[in-house]
Amino acid sequence: MQLTTWLQPVLGRPFRRAGHRTALLAAGLPLHLAAVPLWLWLLGTMAALVPALTPLPVLFTLVVTPLLTVGQRRRYRALVGKDLPRPAAPGPGRNWKSALRRLTTRALWRQVCYHAVAGPLFAVLDLAVLAVWAVALVAASLYVWIWALPPQWRVTDVAYTTQAAYITAGGLALLFLGPRLTGALVRLETRAAEVLLGPSRTEKLTRRVADLAESRAGVLDAADAERRRIERDLHDGVQQRLVSLAVNLGLARSTLGDLPEDARKVIEEAHREAKEAIAELNNLVRGLHPAVLEDRGLDAALSGVAARLPIPVRVAVDLSQRPSPTVEAVAYFVVSEALTNVVKHAQATRADVTVERIGETLLVVVADDGAGGADLAAAGGTGLVGLAKRVASVDGTFSCRSPAGGPTIITVELPCAP
């Protein structure tokens, strides 16, 4: 019993998928041989020295190639459950320019190479493997065929038993060789089909980059939406409770005049701590996603940032239409952080902020008349590296020009295509 249990997977594994793979090879024969008449037609016109008819088989090959490709895709999908990737479409259109564009695509000529060159070669290999299966089955079942003969022949010709034993052994050996040959040929055909009937390496990389860009944009949008949700929760929940607490403490301090001095000091201290907590929470909410940015846009939000700074800041915002919330948030945080750096490090007396939309690009410029010397690669903690990374997260460009002695000009370009 243990020997049978051990031999069953060893002997059964090669035959587990041999049926589907053999059917795949058999179904591929007519598709592989479809280009042979076209080759004969082309050779016939060339041998007959009729150059006027030579383009006809070539054009007919270009016409039937997409149909043969569809047949190959259905063959792989139906018999082995594999979907061959499709190459990039040349684009819509029914005029002569679109037809010429389709005829000159590399994908079409790779398909022609598969059907006209690789197909006949695979047909020969398919026939060889199918012949191995046929010979193996006939040889392995030779004794069945012999016992179907008349008894008189088996009695008179006794030498058949020795020969039949060798033939049967050879048939069994071919039976175990057949699945391996079939699997190797199926893997070779599948690889050729993926390379010649599917997208090229460049197209695959382009698709991968596009998928990654789309998924990253989705992550950024989700993160921005989560920040806005947290801001709303803090503003409508925790902040309102703190405001109510501060109001109650203020009323208690004003109305309860007969309290001991120690109790009054405790209430006053609690009232001061509540107001400081409200101020800190306001700063935190503005750092997450200011409500004014979502309600009134960049102009109002940046004006609010400029009004809180100790130096004069001129803000000029010229937008024909609002950019996406993600791009808008990046622009806001870049300007806010840049102005914070101006106050902390630049020793400037004034700053200018310009935001305008030029085509499909949002241009943000922050300039100051400070001491300059800001270095993007320096490790001084100026925050410029963080700004550059935030801009790069939406495929924007960040540049900082800050010679010694000033001025410092930060230029940001953000894509805002619809």
Buried (B, 14 or more C-beta within 10 A) or exposed (E): EEEEEEEEEEEEEBEEBBEBBBBBBBBBBEBBBBBEEBBEBBEEBEEEEEEEEBEBBBEBBBEBBEEBBEBBBEBBEEBBEBEBEEBBEBEEEEEEEEEEBBEEBEBBBBBBBBBBEBBBEBBEBBBEBBEBBEBBEBBBEBBEEBEEEEEEEEEEEEEBEEEBEEBBEBBEEBBEBBBEBBBEBBEEBBEBBBBBBBBBEEBBEEEEEEEEEEEEBEEBEEEBEEBBEBBBEBBEEBBEEBBEBBEBBBEBBEEEEEBEEEEBEEBBEBBEBBBEBBEEBBEBBBEBBBBBBBEEBBBBBBBBBBEEBEBEBEBEBEBEEEBBBBBBBBBBBBBBBBBEBBBEBBEBEEBBBBBBBEEEBBBBBBBBBBBBBBEBEEEEEBBBBEBBEBBEBBEBEBEBEBEEEBBBBBBBBBBBEE
